[in-house]
Amino acid sequence: MRMAIATLQEKTARNFQGGIYLAELMTPRDASQITRYLRQIIILEIGLEGQERLLNAKVRVIDAGGLDCPVLLCLAAVGVGHIGIIDFDEIDISNLQRQVLFTEDNVGKSKVNCAAAKR
């Protein structure tokens, strides 16, 4: 597997073709994820195995406040497959400058429901 990733990295560095070289290494179900996560996959410390682990990972975040909103965005962006949010609060307009996941349209609504709708 490491040899395949190293070869992939060399080919990608020479001639990036939107993940064509990965197509042989991943199943068709995963083909749509190849291009999305290619920049992570070509990092030796992550590779195909690491990205697959991220896609299968389950993370719970307690609170969806000012510090947690960017964390939730980053977890989703790197491909964490299952993100659970525990928060019983509603969105307040005075928190929007810190809670970047939400907008004025979300004021008064459940943080968890609004965050889940961002898929």
Residue, then its C-alpha position, 0 to 999 in steps of 0.5 A: m500500500r505504501m509503495a502504491i501511495a508513493t507512486l501515486q504521489e510521484k505521478t500526481a506531482r508530475n501530472f495531476q489528472g483529477g485523481i485518475y491514478l487513484a481510480e485503480l486503488m479505490t472502489p467505484r463507490d469511493a470514486s466521487q471522493i477521490t478528487r475531493y480528498l486528493r490533496q489529503i490522500i497524497i500526504l504520506e501520513i494520511g494516504l488512502e488508509g488514513q482517508e478511509r479511516l476519517l470517512n469511517a470515523k465517528v466524532r461527538v462535539i459537545d456544544a456548538g458555540g463560538l469555538d466549536c463552530p470552526v471545529l465542526l466545519c473543519l471536521a466536515a471538510v476533512g471528511v469525518g464521516h459521522i459528526g454528532i453534536i450535543d447542544f440544547d441551546e438555540i441560536d441567538i443574534s448576539n452570538l453570530q459573530r462567533q458562531v460562524l456556522f449560523t446566519e440571521d435566518n437561524v436565530g431562535k432555532s436549534k443549533v443542532n438542527c441548523a448545523a445538521a442541515k448544512r450537509 
